[in-house]
Every structure is written in C-alpha cells, then in structure tokens.
Amino acid sequence: EDFEEARIRQAWSLPDSVEVRHFWREAAPNGGGAPVDQALLAKHEPGLTAFTEPSGTGTITRYYDNGLLTKARVRTAGGRLIYLDEFDSARRRTTRRCFDREGRLARIDNFNPANGKATLRRLFDRSGNCWLTIWLNSVGWPTKAVRHLPEQVAYDHLGECIAEWVDEALADIER
C-alpha cells in the first residue's frame, strides 16, 4: 500500500497536498481489510524449516515442510508482512495473501499453476467477507468483477465498479 501510493505519486507527479484514496479500502462495506489470525503473521511456524534472506528493501522467509517449499512471507525492513505466498508440491504459487499497513488481509490472488499468472482476485472487508471478486486476464489486468456486498452486482469490467465508487465519493464531497 505504501509502495503503491509512492508509485502513484511519482507516476502522476502528485504533491503531498493531493489525497490518494484506495478503492479496495473505501468501497468495501465497513472498510477494507479483514482481521487475520496472528499465526498467519508469525515469523516462525512449528514443524517447518525456515530460511530468511534480504529481498528488495525487506526480507523473504521461505518455509519448507519435509523438504517441500510450502510458503514464503515477504516483509518490509521494519518487519511488517506485505504478502504471503502459498505453493503446491511442484513449487508453483497457488495463492498470494496481501496485507495492508495495519496487518489486515486486503486481498487474495489465485494463480494458474500452468503459467504462474494470477487469474482471480478477491477483496475482503473488515468482517472478513469477500465483497468483490475480480477476474484477471492472461497478463494480470482486471476484466469482469462481481460485487457480493452490500448488493450483488456483476460488472462487465472492473472499471465500471470503480467508476460507480468515484461517482459516490464525488457526490459525498459536493454535499
């Protein structure tokens, strides 16, 4: 989330006075990001072998169960969990759980084991419910979307859902 905001500010040359808002957090009923079990955030797991090494500006810890890679956690230099990848027995990533700066589960991406590309993204609200499902195309760009909460709506493209949220946000500002 911090990296995403910094990237947006740089790409659009946005000054600090411009507020960057997050669709996944604000459009979610009751706010985005589900509370998680503290065991999911843990640095060590009983029964698994773990190796940590530098990665980017933080660390990556890979976890092995009886010699098989099962998980990898990527953290900031300060130790905050950014994401948790889960792997099948052929070392192919099956899911990625992404966490916000408060340690809440923001989304889960599901991957196609044949090509390693994300195919489905689920966004979660503060109650732990999936409020939006997004299909991703072969290069990872969003296509269709289904909003499950607060009302059930299917969109031909995620952009329609985002446009609806922007319209609502602008209407609130104008009041």
C-alpha positions in Angstrom: 0.0 0.0 0.0 2.8 2.5 0.9 4.7 1.4 -2.2 1.6 1.7 -4.3 0.9 5.2 -3.1 4.5 6.3 -3.7 4.4 4.8 -7.2 1.1 6.7 -8.0 2.5 10.0 -6.7 5.7 9.6 -8.8 3.9 8.5 -12.0 1.4 11.4 -11.8 3.8 13.9 -10.1 1.3 14.4 -7.3 2.2 16.7 -4.5 1.6 15.7 -0.9 -1.4 18.0 -0.7 -3.3 15.7 -3.1 -5.1 12.9 -1.2 -4.6 9.4 -2.7 -7.6 7.2 -1.9 -7.8 3.4 -2.1 -10.7 1.8 -3.8 -10.2 -1.6 -2.2 -10.5 0.0 1.3 -13.1 2.7 0.8 -15.5 0.9 -1.5 -15.7 -2.1 0.9 -18.7 -2.2 3.2 -17.4 -1.1 6.6 -13.9 -0.6 5.2 -11.5 -2.9 3.6 -9.0 -5.3 5.2 -10.1 -8.3 7.2 -8.5 -9.0 10.6 -6.2 -12.1 10.5 -5.2 -14.8 12.8 -1.9 -13.8 14.4 -0.5 -17.2 13.4 -0.7 -16.1 9.8 1.5 -13.1 10.7 4.1 -15.1 12.6 7.7 -15.2 11.6 8.1 -18.9 12.7 5.9 -21.9 12.3 6.3 -25.1 14.4 7.3 -28.1 12.3 8.5 -26.1 9.3 12.1 -25.2 8.3 12.5 -21.5 7.6 15.2 -19.5 5.9 15.3 -15.7 5.7 17.3 -13.6 3.3 17.3 -10.0 2.1 14.8 -9.2 -0.7 14.3 -5.7 -2.2 14.1 -3.3 0.8 13.0 -6.0 3.2 13.2 -9.8 3.7 11.8 -13.0 2.3 11.3 -16.1 4.5 10.8 -19.4 2.8 9.1 -22.3 4.7 9.7 -26.0 4.0 7.6 -28.9 5.1 9.6 -32.2 4.9 11.8 -30.6 2.2 9.0 -29.1 0.1 8.6 -25.3 -0.2 5.1 -24.5 1.1 5.1 -20.8 1.9 7.0 -17.6 1.5 6.5 -14.4 3.6 7.8 -11.1 2.3 8.2 -8.3 4.9 9.4 -4.7 5.0 12.7 -3.7 6.5 10.6 -2.9 9.7 9.1 -6.4 9.8 5.6 -5.7 8.6 4.1 -8.5 6.5 3.4 -7.4 2.9 2.3 -10.8 1.4 2.3 -14.5 2.0 2.6 -16.9 -1.0 1.5 -20.5 -0.8 2.9 -23.2 -3.1 1.8 -26.6 -4.3 4.1 -29.7 -4.3 5.6 -28.7 -7.6 6.7 -25.3 -6.1 4.1 -23.4 -8.1 2.5 -20.5 -6.4 -1.2 -21.1 -5.8 -2.3 -18.1 -3.7 -0.9 -14.8 -2.6 -2.4 -13.1 0.5 -1.7 -9.4 0.6 -1.8 -7.4 3.8 -2.4 -3.6 4.3 -0.2 -1.4 6.5 -2.4 -2.3 9.6 -1.7 -6.0 9.1 -5.2 -6.8 7.8 -5.9 -9.1 4.9 -6.7 -6.9 1.9 -6.9 -9.4 -0.9 -6.1 -13.0 -2.0 -4.9 -13.7 -5.5 -5.3 -17.2 -7.0 -2.8 -18.4 -9.6 -3.0 -20.6 -12.6 -0.4 -23.4 -11.9 0.2 -23.9 -15.6 1.6 -20.4 -16.3 2.1 -18.9 -12.9 -0.2 -15.9 -13.6 -2.9 -14.5 -11.3 -6.4 -15.4 -12.6 -8.7 -14.3 -9.8 -8.5 -11.6 -7.1 -10.8 -11.4 -4.0 -11.1 -8.3 -1.9 -12.1 -8.5 1.8 -14.0 -6.2 4.1 -13.4 -5.7 7.9 -15.8 -8.5 8.7 -13.7 -11.0 6.8 -16.1 -11.4 3.9 -15.2 -11.3 0.3 -17.0 -8.2 -1.0 -15.6 -8.2 -4.6 -14.3 -10.8 -7.0 -12.2 -9.7 -9.9 -11.2 -11.9 -12.9 -7.7 -11.2 -14.3 -6.7 -11.7 -18.0 -3.6 -13.6 -19.2 -1.3 -10.6 -18.4 -2.9 -9.8 -15.0 -5.1 -7.0 -15.9 -8.6 -6.9 -14.4 -11.6 -7.8 -16.5 -15.0 -8.8 -15.1 -16.0 -8.2 -11.5 -18.7 -9.3 -9.2 -19.6 -7.3 -6.1 -21.1 -9.5 -3.4 -21.7 -6.9 -0.7 -23.6 -4.7 0.1 -25.6 -5.5 -3.0 -24.9 -8.2 -5.6 -23.9 -6.7 -8.9 -22.0 -8.2 -11.9 -19.8 -5.8 -14.0 -18.5 -6.5 -17.5 -15.3 -4.7 -16.4 -13.8 -3.7 -13.0 -13.7 -0.1 -14.3 -17.5 0.1 -14.1 -17.4 -0.7 -10.4 -14.6 1.8 -9.8 -16.5 4.5 -11.7 -19.5 3.8 -9.5 -17.4 4.3 -6.4 -15.8 7.5 -7.8 -19.3 8.9 -8.5 -20.4 8.2 -5.0 -17.2 9.7 -3.5 -17.6 12.9 -5.6 -21.3 13.1 -4.6 -20.2 13.0 -0.9 -17.7 15.8 -1.5 -20.2 18.0 -3.2 -22.7 17.8 -0.3 
